[in-house]
Amino acid sequence: MRCSCARKIFRVMVPERPPAALPLRRLTMSLLTGSGMVSVALKTVSKSWGGAAAVDAISFTVEGGKLVALLGPSGCGKSTTLRLIAGLEETSSGTIEIGGRNVTHASPSQRGIAMVFQNYALFPHLSVAENIMFGLKVRKVSRAERDARLARAASILGLSALLERKPSQLSGGQQQRVALGRAIVAEAPVCLMDEPLSNLDAQLRVEMRREIRELQQRLGMTMVYVTHDQVEAMTMADQVVLMRNGRIEQDAPPDVLYENPATIFAARFVGTPPMNVLPLATVQAKGGAITAPSDLDPASLAVGIRPEMVEITGSGVAADVVAVEYLGSDTLLETRIDGHSFIVKRPGKVRATAGEQIYITLSQSALHWFDQASERKVVRN
């Protein structure tokens, strides 16, 4: 059963022959030469099941040769979006373009893509070499060409000494490299990845995200990478598309997403620990000397600040310490301000204990201003 499923998935995802509607040979050569790299564009794309919108009129562009991360919590629509790009799901409305060509109704094999799933779908009875070349063999690529592509991919991924091994003889990271090898030998200009590192331990994830990023840049691949892990998105991507409830919450480079979150959701989803967001009235009532922007109603505002931007002082906003976490290089203090959770992050060791009261200062220049009703930012930093 496992083998037949893997065969079905892999055959679907790899181009089988160049159709008239989409010149795959030209797209492939763009990848190999590093020139004219292929873009991906979604224009007001929606997907609904039974009247419920899983993806709701989203639009974004992945520039050729760039890595865009689709980031968000479970159920936000990021994996569905990837499947729409791949052609594994039909759009309810909207347009999908790859390399400037409308592929909205094209089959997966006509889209010039490769895909790496969370489940690597390796054939347990085949060797590493046979797993990597399986799709090429199905498409009747010549033996000489298969061997040449295998040698290139194995060299890039450090698999040359492992080609005769079976998947059961490989570590998790090595199995991931085999899955990447199948994408490389397909020589597709666009690679789609659906949470490929979620099955790995923490240390291996760090190593593999660096390897994937280096590989993407080396080959000039256009890559769409789905993850719920903000660290993966922030460290790997040129652009992050943050999704929530089937819609795009913010589409921005990682530094902009962190420094200028467009909404309270974005502010709190990105960042560890997350941004503190409190009603302005609460901060002022507890001793905060904060002035609201002159053209805005103070009663409607929420104020946000990153935990690392908070100072502990002898006077200011009164906060009750709930817990102290010493992390070596930093200390996290979980506090309460009038019942609202508020995290303070300070370098080194902070002498504080649960139950005591501390005073904190919020720098005016470090504040983020949000409208409480819409939860959108009203003053850009």
RODO-410426 format. One line per 3 residues: their letters; for each residue x, y, z of N, C-alpha, C. Coordinates in steps of 0.2 Angstrom, whole numbers, plus 5000, padded with zeros to 4 digits. Example, Ala and Ser with C-alpha at 12.3 -4.5 7.8 and 13.67 -1.06 7.14 Angstrom:
// residues 2
as = 5066/4972/5039/5062/4978/5039/5066/4984/5039; 5064/4989/5035/5068/4995/5036/5064/5000/5039
//
This chain:
// residues 381
mrc = 5004/4994/5000/5000/5000/5000/5004/5006/5000; 5010/5006/5004/5014/5012/5005/5017/5014/4998; 5020/5008/4995/5023/5009/4988/5018/5012/4983
sca = 5012/5010/4983/5008/5012/4978/5006/5019/4979; 5005/5021/4985/5004/5028/4987/5009/5033/4985; 5016/5031/4987/5021/5035/4985/5022/5036/4978
rki = 5021/5030/4974/5021/5030/4967/5016/5035/4964; 5010/5035/4966/5005/5040/4964/5007/5047/4965; 5009/5048/4972/5011/5055/4973/5017/5058/4969
frv = 5022/5054/4968/5028/5056/4965/5027/5057/4957; 5023/5053/4954/5021/5053/4947/5017/5060/4946; 5013/5061/4951/5009/5067/4950/5013/5073/4950
mvp = 5018/5074/4954/5021/5080/4956/5027/5082/4951; 5029/5077/4947/5035/5078/4942/5033/5079/4935; 5035/5084/4931/5033/5084/4924/5034/5078/4920
erp = 5029/5076/4916/5030/5070/4912/5032/5071/4905; 5030/5076/4902/5031/5078/4895/5030/5086/4894; 5034/5089/4890/5032/5096/4889/5026/5097/4885
paa = 5021/5100/4888/5015/5101/4885/5015/5108/4881; 5011/5109/4876/5011/5115/4872/5010/5121/4876; 5005/5120/4881/5003/5126/4885/5009/5129/4889
lpl = 5013/5124/4891/5019/5127/4896/5025/5124/4893; 5030/5128/4891/5036/5126/4888/5041/5124/4894; 5040/5118/4896/5044/5116/4902/5052/5115/4901
rrl = 5054/5114/4894/5061/5114/4893/5064/5121/4894; 5060/5126/4892/5063/5133/4893/5063/5134/4901; 5058/5132/4904/5058/5134/4912/5064/5130/4915
tms = 5065/5124/4913/5070/5120/4916/5077/5123/4914; 5078/5125/4908/5084/5128/4907/5085/5135/4911; 5080/5138/4912/5080/5144/4916/5083/5142/4923
llt = 5081/5137/4926/5084/5135/4932/5091/5133/4932; 5093/5129/4927/5100/5126/4926/5105/5132/4925; 5103/5137/4921/5107/5142/4919/5107/5148/4924
gsg = 5102/5148/4929/5102/5154/4933/5099/5160/4931; 5097/5160/4924/5094/5166/4921/5087/5165/4920; 5083/5171/4920/5076/5171/4918/5072/5166/4923
mvs = 5074/5167/4929/5071/5162/4934/5063/5163/4935; 5060/5158/4936/5053/5157/4936/5049/5160/4942; 5044/5164/4940/5040/5167/4946/5034/5163/4947
val = 5030/5164/4952/5024/5161/4954/5019/5167/4956; 5013/5167/4954/5009/5173/4956/5002/5170/4957; 4999/5172/4962/4992/5170/4964/4988/5177/4964
ktv = 4982/5177/4960/4978/5183/4960/4971/5181/4962; 4969/5184/4968/4963/5183/4971/4960/5176/4971; 4965/5171/4973/4963/5164/4973/4959/5162/4979
sks = 4954/5158/4978/4950/5156/4983/4949/5148/4982; 4947/5145/4988/4946/5138/4988/4940/5137/4993; 4935/5134/4992/4929/5133/4996/4927/5126/4996
wgg = 4925/5123/5002/4922/5117/5002/4915/5118/5006; 4910/5116/5003/4903/5116/5006/4902/5123/5008; 4904/5128/5005/4902/5135/5007/4907/5138/5012
aaa = 4912/5134/5015/4917/5137/5019/4923/5138/5015; 4926/5144/5016/4932/5146/5012/4938/5144/5016; 4942/5139/5013/4948/5137/5016/4954/5142/5014
vda = 4953/5145/5008/4957/5150/5006/4953/5156/5003; 4954/5162/5005/4949/5167/5004/4952/5173/5000; 4952/5173/4993/4954/5178/4989/4961/5181/4990
isf = 4966/5177/4990/4973/5179/4992/4976/5180/4986; 4981/5185/4986/4985/5187/4981/4992/5188/4983; 4997/5185/4980/5004/5186/4982/5009/5184/4976
tve = 5015/5186/4976/5019/5184/4970/5026/5182/4973; 5028/5177/4970/5035/5174/4972/5040/5176/4966; 5044/5180/4967/5049/5182/4962/5054/5176/4960
ggk = 5056/5176/4954/5060/5170/4952/5066/5170/4956; 5068/5164/4958/5074/5163/4962/5074/5165/4969; 5068/5166/4972/5067/5168/4979/5063/5163/4983
lva = 5064/5163/4989/5060/5158/4994/5055/5162/4998; 5049/5160/4997/5043/5163/5000/5041/5158/5005; 5040/5160/5012/5037/5155/5017/5030/5157/5018
llg = 5026/5152/5017/5019/5153/5019/5018/5150/5027; 5017/5155/5031/5017/5154/5038/5011/5155/5041; 5009/5151/5047/5003/5152/5050/5001/5146/5054
psg = 4996/5147/5059/4994/5141/5063/4991/5136/5059; 4989/5130/5062/4986/5125/5059/4979/5127/5057; 4977/5125/5051/4970/5127/5049/4970/5134/5045
cgk = 4975/5138/5044/4975/5144/5042/4975/5144/5034; 4976/5139/5031/4975/5138/5023/4982/5138/5020; 4987/5137/5023/4994/5138/5020/4995/5131/5016
stt = 4994/5125/5019/4995/5119/5015/4990/5119/5009; 4984/5121/5010/4979/5121/5004/4981/5126/4999; 4984/5131/5001/4987/5136/4996/4992/5133/4992
lrl = 4997/5129/4995/5002/5125/4992/4999/5120/4987; 4994/5117/4989/4991/5112/4985/4988/5115/4979; 4985/5121/4979/4982/5124/4974/4988/5126/4969
iag = 4993/5128/4971/4999/5130/4967/5001/5124/4963; 5001/5118/4967/5004/5112/4964/4999/5109/4959; 4992/5111/4959/4987/5108/4955/4984/5102/4958
lee = 4985/5100/4964/4982/5095/4968/4975/5096/4970; 4973/5103/4970/4967/5105/4972/4965/5110/4966; 4958/5110/4964/4956/5115/4960/4954/5121/4963
tss = 4955/5127/4960/4953/5133/4963/4946/5134/4962; 4943/5138/4967/4936/5139/4966/4935/5146/4962; 4940/5150/4963/4940/5156/4959/4948/5159/4959
gti = 4949/5164/4955/4956/5166/4954/4960/5163/4949; 4966/5166/4949/4971/5164/4944/4978/5162/4947; 4981/5157/4944/4988/5155/4946/4992/5155/4940
eig = 4998/5159/4941/5003/5159/4935/5009/5157/4938; 5013/5153/4933/5019/5150/4934/5023/5152/4928; 5029/5156/4929/5033/5158/4924/5029/5162/4919
grn = 5024/5166/4921/5020/5171/4917/5015/5167/4913; 5014/5161/4914/5009/5157/4910/5003/5155/4915; 4997/5155/4913/4991/5154/4917/4990/5146/4917
vth = 4991/5144/4923/4991/5136/4924/4985/5134/4929; 4980/5139/4930/4975/5138/4934/4972/5131/4933; 4971/5129/4927/4967/5123/4926/4972/5118/4923
asp = 4978/5119/4923/4983/5114/4921/4984/5108/4926; 4985/5102/4923/4987/5097/4928/4993/5098/4931; 4995/5094/4937/5001/5095/4940/5007/5094/4936
sqr = 5007/5089/4931/5012/5088/4927/5014/5093/4922; 5009/5098/4921/5010/5103/4916/5013/5110/4919; 5014/5109/4926/5016/5116/4929/5023/5117/4930
gia = 5028/5112/4929/5035/5113/4930/5037/5114/4937; 5034/5109/4941/5036/5110/4948/5038/5103/4951; 5042/5103/4956/5043/5098/4960/5041/5099/4967
mvf = 5039/5094/4971/5037/5095/4978/5040/5090/4983; 5041/5093/4989/5043/5089/4994/5038/5089/5000; 5036/5083/5002/5030/5083/5007/5033/5082/5014
qny = 5029/5083/5019/5031/5081/5026/5033/5074/5027; 5029/5069/5023/5030/5062/5023/5035/5061/5017; 5041/5059/5018/5046/5059/5012/5043/5054/5007
alf = 5039/5049/5008/5036/5044/5004/5042/5040/5000; 5047/5038/5004/5052/5034/5001/5050/5027/5000; 5052/5023/4995/5051/5016/4994/5056/5012/4999
phl = 5053/5009/5003/5058/5005/5008/5062/5000/5005; 5059/4997/4999/5063/4991/4996/5068/4994/4991; 5068/5000/4989/5073/5003/4984/5079/5006/4988
sva = 5084/5006/4984/5090/5010/4987/5089/5017/4986; 5094/5021/4989/5094/5028/4989/5094/5030/4981; 5098/5027/4978/5099/5029/4970/5092/5028/4967
eni = 5089/5022/4968/5083/5020/4965/5077/5025/4967; 5077/5027/4973/5072/5031/4975/5073/5038/4972; 5079/5041/4971/5080/5047/4968/5078/5047/4961
mfg = 5080/5041/4957/5079/5041/4950/5072/5038/4948; 5068/5036/4953/5062/5033/4952/5057/5037/4947; 5056/5043/4948/5052/5047/4944/5055/5048/4937
lkv = 5061/5048/4936/5065/5049/4929/5064/5042/4926; 5064/5037/4929/5063/5030/4926/5056/5030/4923; 5051/5032/4927/5044/5031/4925/5043/5035/4919
rkv = 5046/5041/4919/5046/5046/4913/5050/5043/4907; 5053/5038/4908/5057/5035/4902/5063/5040/4900; 5066/5043/4905/5072/5047/4904/5078/5042/4903
sra = 5082/5043/4898/5087/5039/4896/5092/5037/4902; 5095/5031/4902/5099/5029/4907/5105/5033/4908; 5108/5036/4903/5114/5040/4904/5112/5047/4907
erd = 5106/5049/4905/5104/5056/4908/5102/5055/4915; 5099/5049/4917/5097/5048/4924/5103/5047/4928; 5108/5044/4926/5115/5043/4930/5118/5050/4930
arl = 5118/5054/4925/5121/5061/4926/5117/5065/4931; 5111/5065/4931/5107/5069/4936/5108/5066/4943; 5108/5060/4943/5109/5057/4950/5116/5059/4953
ara = 5121/5059/4949/5128/5060/4951/5128/5068/4953; 5125/5072/4949/5125/5079/4951/5121/5080/4958; 5115/5077/4959/5111/5078/4965/5115/5075/4971
asi = 5118/5069/4970/5121/5066/4975/5127/5070/4978; 5130/5073/4973/5136/5077/4975/5134/5084/4979; 5128/5087/4976/5126/5093/4980/5124/5091/4987
lgl = 5120/5085/4988/5117/5084/4994/5122/5080/4999; 5128/5078/4996/5132/5074/5001/5130/5067/5001; 5126/5064/4996/5124/5057/4997/5128/5052/4993
sal = 5133/5054/4990/5137/5049/4985/5139/5043/4989; 5140/5043/4995/5143/5037/4998/5137/5033/5001; 5131/5035/5000/5125/5032/5003/5120/5029/4998
ler = 5122/5029/4991/5117/5028/4986/5115/5020/4986; 5118/5016/4989/5116/5009/4989/5112/5007/4995; 5112/5012/5000/5108/5010/5006/5101/5010/5005
kps = 5097/5007/5009/5090/5007/5010/5088/5013/5014; 5081/5015/5014/5079/5021/5018/5080/5019/5026; 5079/5013/5027/5079/5011/5034/5086/5011/5037
qls = 5091/5012/5033/5098/5012/5035/5100/5020/5036; 5095/5024/5035/5097/5031/5035/5094/5035/5041; 5098/5040/5043/5095/5045/5048/5089/5049/5045
ggq = 5086/5053/5049/5080/5057/5047/5083/5062/5042; 5089/5065/5044/5091/5070/5039/5093/5068/5033; 5096/5061/5033/5098/5058/5026/5092/5057/5022
qqr = 5086/5054/5025/5080/5053/5022/5078/5060/5019; 5078/5065/5022/5076/5071/5020/5080/5073/5014; 5086/5072/5014/5091/5074/5008/5089/5069/5002
val = 5087/5063/5003/5084/5059/4997/5078/5062/4994; 5074/5064/4998/5067/5068/4996/5069/5074/4992; 5074/5078/4994/5076/5084/4991/5080/5081/4984
gra = 5083/5076/4984/5087/5073/4978/5082/5072/4973; 5076/5069/4974/5071/5068/4969/5068/5075/4966; 5068/5080/4970/5066/5086/4968/5071/5089/4963
iva = 5077/5088/4965/5083/5091/4961/5083/5088/4954; 5083/5081/4954/5084/5078/4948/5078/5079/4943; 5072/5081/4946/5067/5083/4941/5068/5089/4937
eap = 5073/5093/4939/5075/5099/4936/5069/5104/4935; 5065/5104/4939/5059/5109/4939/5061/5115/4941; 5059/5121/4938/5061/5127/4941/5058/5130/4947
vcl = 5053/5126/4949/5049/5128/4955/5048/5122/4960; 5050/5124/4966/5050/5118/4971/5045/5120/4977; 5040/5116/4978/5035/5117/4984/5037/5112/4989
mde = 5037/5115/4995/5039/5111/5001/5033/5112/5007; 5031/5106/5009/5025/5106/5014/5028/5104/5020; 5030/5108/5025/5032/5107/5031/5038/5101/5031
pls = 5043/5101/5027/5047/5096/5026/5052/5094/5032; 5052/5098/5037/5057/5097/5043/5053/5095/5049; 5046/5095/5049/5042/5094/5055/5044/5087/5059
nld = 5046/5082/5055/5047/5076/5058/5054/5075/5061; 5058/5080/5061/5065/5080/5063/5066/5083/5070; 5071/5081/5074/5072/5084/5080/5075/5091/5079
aql = 5075/5095/5085/5077/5102/5085/5084/5103/5082; 5089/5100/5084/5096/5101/5081/5096/5100/5074; 5093/5094/5071/5093/5092/5064/5089/5097/5060
rve = 5084/5100/5063/5080/5105/5059/5084/5111/5058; 5088/5113/5063/5093/5119/5062/5098/5118/5056; 5100/5112/5056/5105/5110/5051/5102/5110/5044
mrr = 5096/5107/5044/5093/5106/5037/5090/5112/5034; 5087/5117/5039/5085/5123/5036/5090/5127/5033; 5096/5126/5036/5102/5130/5033/5104/5126/5026
eir = 5104/5120/5026/5106/5116/5020/5100/5118/5014; 5094/5118/5016/5089/5119/5011/5090/5126/5008; 5091/5131/5012/5092/5138/5010/5098/5138/5005
elq = 5103/5135/5007/5109/5136/5003/5108/5132/4996; 5105/5127/4996/5103/5123/4990/5099/5127/4986; 5094/5130/4989/5089/5135/4985/5093/5140/4982
qrl = 5097/5143/4985/5101/5149/4982/5106/5147/4977; 5109/5141/4978/5114/5138/4974/5111/5137/4967; 5105/5133/4967/5102/5131/4961/5098/5137/4958
gmt = 5096/5142/4962/5092/5147/4959/5085/5145/4959; 5083/5140/4963/5076/5138/4963/5071/5144/4965; 5065/5144/4962/5060/5147/4965/5056/5143/4970
mvy = 5056/5145/4976/5053/5140/4981/5048/5143/4986; 5042/5139/4987/5037/5141/4991/5037/5135/4997; 5038/5138/5003/5039/5134/5009/5034/5135/5014
vth = 5030/5129/5015/5025/5130/5020/5028/5128/5027; 5026/5132/5032/5028/5130/5039/5024/5134/5044; 5023/5130/5050/5020/5134/5056/5025/5137/5061
dqv = 5032/5135/5059/5037/5137/5063/5040/5144/5061; 5039/5149/5065/5041/5156/5063/5049/5156/5063; 5052/5152/5066/5060/5152/5066/5062/5150/5059
eam = 5059/5145/5056/5060/5143/5049/5059/5148/5045; 5053/5151/5045/5051/5156/5040/5056/5162/5041; 5057/5165/5047/5061/5171/5048/5069/5169/5045
tma = 5071/5163/5046/5078/5162/5045/5079/5160/5038; 5074/5158/5034/5075/5155/5028/5073/5159/5022; 5067/5163/5023/5063/5166/5018/5066/5173/5016
dqv = 5065/5174/5009/5066/5181/5007/5060/5185/5008; 5054/5182/5008/5047/5185/5010/5043/5180/5014; 5039/5183/5018/5035/5179/5022/5028/5181/5021
vlm = 5023/5176/5019/5016/5177/5019/5013/5174/5025; 5011/5178/5029/5008/5176/5036/5000/5175/5035; 4998/5169/5036/4991/5168/5035/4987/5167/5041
rng = 4980/5168/5041/4976/5167/5046/4969/5167/5044; 4965/5161/5045/4958/5160/5043/4957/5161/5036; 4962/5158/5032/4962/5158/5025/4963/5164/5021
rie = 4965/5169/5025/4967/5176/5022/4975/5178/5024; 4977/5182/5020/4984/5185/5021/4984/5190/5026; 4987/5189/5032/4987/5194/5037/4993/5199/5035
qda = 4998/5197/5033/5004/5202/5031/5008/5198/5026; 5011/5202/5021/5015/5199/5016/5021/5204/5016; 5027/5201/5019/5033/5206/5020/5039/5202/5021
ppd = 5045/5205/5020/5051/5202/5022/5052/5201/5029; 5056/5196/5031/5056/5195/5038/5057/5200/5043; 5062/5205/5041/5063/5210/5046/5057/5215/5046
vly = 5054/5216/5041/5048/5221/5041/5042/5218/5045; 5041/5211/5044/5036/5208/5048/5038/5208/5056; 5044/5208/5058/5045/5208/5065/5045/5216/5067
enp = 5048/5220/5063/5049/5227/5066/5042/5231/5065; 5038/5229/5060/5032/5233/5058/5026/5228/5057; 5024/5225/5062/5018/5220/5061/5012/5224/5059
ati = 5008/5222/5054/5003/5226/5052/4997/5225/5057; 4996/5220/5061/4991/5218/5065/4993/5215/5072; 4989/5215/5076/4990/5212/5083/4992/5205/5082
faa = 4988/5201/5078/4990/5194/5077/4997/5193/5074; 4999/5197/5069/5006/5197/5066/5011/5199/5072; 5009/5204/5076/5014/5206/5081/5015/5200/5086
rfv = 5010/5196/5088/5011/5191/5093/5012/5184/5090; 5011/5183/5084/5013/5177/5081/5021/5176/5079; 5024/5182/5077/5031/5182/5076/5035/5185/5081
gtp = 5039/5182/5084/5043/5184/5089/5043/5179/5095; 5049/5178/5098/5049/5173/5104/5053/5177/5110; 5050/5179/5115/5043/5178/5117/5039/5183/5112
pmn = 5032/5182/5112/5028/5187/5107/5028/5194/5110; 5026/5199/5106/5025/5205/5108/5020/5206/5113; 5021/5210/5118/5016/5212/5123/5011/5217/5120
vlp = 5005/5216/5121/5000/5221/5118/4995/5222/5124; 4994/5228/5126/4989/5230/5131/4985/5236/5129; 4979/5237/5132/4975/5243/5131/4979/5249/5134
lat = 4980/5254/5130/4983/5260/5132/4981/5263/5139; 4974/5262/5140/4972/5265/5147/4974/5261/5153; 4975/5254/5152/4978/5250/5157/4985/5252/5159
vqa = 4989/5253/5154/4996/5255/5155/4997/5262/5158; 4992/5267/5156/4992/5273/5159/4990/5273/5167; 4985/5269/5168/4982/5268/5174/4987/5265/5179
kgg = 4992/5261/5177/4997/5258/5181/5003/5262/5182; 5003/5268/5179/5009/5272/5180/5013/5273/5174; 5011/5271/5168/5015/5272/5162/5014/5279/5159
ait = 5020/5282/5159/5020/5289/5156/5021/5289/5148; 5015/5287/5145/5015/5286/5138/5010/5291/5135; 5012/5294/5130/5008/5299/5126/5005/5296/5120
aps = 4999/5296/5119/4996/5293/5112/4997/5298/5107; 4998/5296/5100/4998/5300/5095/4993/5305/5095; 4994/5312/5093/4990/5317/5094/4983/5317/5090
dld = 4983/5313/5085/4977/5313/5080/4973/5307/5081; 4974/5303/5087/4971/5297/5088/4967/5297/5095; 4962/5294/5095/4958/5293/5102/4961/5288/5106
pas = 4964/5291/5112/4967/5286/5116/4963/5280/5119; 4957/5281/5119/4952/5276/5122/4952/5270/5117; 4953/5271/5111/4953/5266/5106/4959/5262/5104
lav = 4964/5264/5108/4971/5262/5106/4973/5256/5111; 4977/5251/5108/4981/5246/5111/4989/5248/5110; 4993/5247/5115/5000/5248/5114/5004/5242/5114
gir = 5009/5241/5110/5013/5235/5109/5020/5237/5110; 5024/5232/5113/5031/5233/5114/5034/5226/5115; 5040/5225/5111/5043/5219/5112/5046/5218/5119
pem = 5046/5211/5121/5049/5210/5128/5056/5212/5129; 5060/5212/5124/5067/5214/5125/5068/5222/5125; 5063/5226/5123/5063/5233/5123/5061/5236/5130
vei = 5059/5231/5135/5056/5234/5141/5062/5234/5146; 5062/5240/5150/5067/5241/5155/5064/5240/5162; 5068/5237/5166/5066/5237/5173/5069/5243/5177
tgs = 5065/5247/5180/5068/5253/5184/5065/5253/5191; 5067/5259/5194/5064/5260/5201/5057/5263/5201; 5055/5265/5196/5048/5268/5195/5045/5267/5188
gva = 5038/5268/5188/5035/5267/5181/5029/5263/5182; 5028/5258/5177/5022/5254/5177/5023/5248/5182; 5019/5247/5186/5019/5242/5191/5017/5235/5188
adv = 5021/5230/5189/5020/5224/5187/5021/5218/5192; 5017/5213/5193/5017/5208/5197/5021/5202/5194; 5026/5200/5197/5030/5194/5194/5027/5188/5196
vav = 5025/5184/5190/5022/5177/5191/5027/5172/5191; 5032/5172/5186/5037/5167/5185/5044/5170/5183; 5049/5167/5184/5056/5169/5182/5059/5163/5178
eyl = 5061/5164/5172/5065/5159/5168/5072/5161/5166; 5077/5158/5170/5084/5160/5168/5086/5155/5162; 5088/5159/5157/5090/5155/5151/5098/5155/5149
gsd = 5102/5158/5154/5109/5158/5153/5110/5165/5150; 5109/5166/5144/5111/5173/5141/5106/5178/5142; 5100/5176/5144/5094/5180/5145/5090/5177/5151
tll = 5086/5182/5154/5081/5180/5159/5074/5182/5156; 5069/5178/5157/5062/5180/5155/5058/5181/5162; 5055/5186/5162/5050/5187/5168/5043/5188/5166
etr = 5039/5183/5168/5032/5183/5166/5028/5187/5172; 5025/5193/5170/5022/5197/5175/5015/5198/5173; 5011/5201/5177/5004/5203/5176/5003/5211/5177
idg = 5000/5214/5173/4999/5221/5174/4991/5222/5173; 4988/5223/5179/4981/5223/5179/4977/5217/5176; 4980/5211/5177/4977/5205/5175/4980/5203/5168
hsf = 4983/5207/5164/4986/5206/5158/4993/5203/5158; 4994/5198/5154/5001/5195/5154/5005/5199/5151; 5011/5200/5153/5016/5205/5151/5023/5201/5152
ivk = 5027/5200/5147/5034/5197/5147/5039/5202/5147; 5044/5201/5151/5050/5206/5151/5056/5201/5149; 5060/5203/5144/5066/5199/5143/5072/5204/5144
rpg = 5077/5202/5148/5083/5206/5150/5089/5201/5149; 5094/5204/5147/5101/5200/5146/5103/5198/5153; 5107/5192/5153/5110/5190/5159/5105/5188/5164
kvr = 5107/5188/5170/5103/5186/5176/5099/5191/5179; 5093/5191/5180/5089/5196/5184/5087/5193/5191; 5088/5197/5196/5086/5194/5203/5079/5197/5204
ata = 5075/5192/5203/5068/5193/5205/5064/5187/5207; 5059/5187/5210/5056/5181/5213/5048/5182/5211; 5045/5176/5210/5038/5176/5210/5034/5179/5216
geq = 5029/5183/5215/5026/5186/5220/5028/5193/5221; 5034/5195/5219/5036/5202/5221/5033/5207/5215; 5034/5213/5216/5032/5218/5212/5038/5222/5209
iyi = 5038/5223/5202/5043/5227/5199/5040/5233/5196; 5045/5237/5194/5043/5243/5190/5046/5243/5183; 5043/5244/5178/5045/5244/5171/5044/5250/5167
tls = 5049/5252/5163/5048/5258/5158/5047/5256/5151; 5042/5259/5148/5041/5257/5141/5044/5264/5137; 5049/5263/5133/5051/5268/5129/5046/5270/5123
qsa = 5045/5277/5123/5040/5279/5118/5042/5277/5111; 5048/5277/5109/5051/5276/5102/5050/5268/5101; 5049/5264/5106/5049/5257/5104/5042/5254/5104
lhw = 5037/5259/5105/5030/5257/5105/5027/5256/5098; 5022/5251/5098/5018/5250/5092/5011/5251/5094; 5007/5255/5089/5000/5257/5091/4995/5254/5086
fdq = 4990/5251/5090/4985/5247/5086/4978/5250/5088; 4974/5249/5083/4967/5250/5085/4964/5244/5088; 4961/5245/5094/4958/5239/5097/4952/5235/5094
ase = 4948/5239/5090/4943/5236/5087/4945/5232/5081; 4949/5235/5076/4951/5232/5070/4957/5227/5071; 4961/5229/5076/4967/5225/5078/4972/5227/5073
rkv = 4972/5232/5069/4977/5234/5064/4981/5240/5067; 4987/5240/5064/4992/5245/5066/4989/5252/5063; 4990/5257/5068/4987/5264/5065/4993/5269/5065
vrn = 4999/5267/5067/5005/5271/5066/5010/5267/5064; 5013/5268/5058/5019/5264/5056/5026/5266/5059; 5029/5261/5062/5036/5262/5065/5041/5265/5060
//
